[in-house]
């Protein structure tokens, strides 16, 4: 299975021109990589402008169309050739008060139109990781059909590691991957847990990226800050190829 390196640009950059420049430079920088799927998740408004690498959105609504002012539907994304959607990011949970119940609705609609959800889970500083991950996985994955799991990606993003420079140790990442697999095996089936793709996010850079793939038990990375720097991001991608 190809490794997945996902760039979450968050609410950056400020202009379409900068977005195109960043995208084209990344595209150029990674054109020789073979074993990696590079996914760029820019703000919604830049999605139609960017072509040549896989695209993801940073959020979505849970209906196809209708009177939902300010929202974007999974179908609209699909029609723009978007393939992935980040859901349940800790910033959406914090600033938009997204709950596991809402995230579950979004996951279902995203799967219904054939997009792949990247479901973010992770504990805050001082929280009981086991309890938080159990709750998030149980509620976010509630009544999702087993056959859908091949499209699902779980992103383990401990909140304390996001944008802080304090990346999660390789050992703790590995333990978290095992924990996530165990929770999914208990909720569903061992085979599903074994196959599900789990990626890591939180202060990933060109120096620490390789270790996560080699020893952290993850099949990819979700990169925030470092994805806005062409050289750093290209280095991350190449380091895991
Ligand atoms: P940083 O890589 O900036 O820590 O952000 C991680 C993240 O939130 C990716 O979704």
Boltz pocket constraint, residues with backbone or C-beta under 6 A from the ligand:
constraints:
  - pocket:
      binder: B
      contacts: [[A, 8], [A, 89], [A, 157], [A, 161], [A, 162], [A, 163], [A, 164], [A, 165], [A, 201], [A, 202], [A, 203], [A, 204], [A, 222], [A, 223], [A, 224], [A, 225], [A, 226]]
      max_distance: 6.0
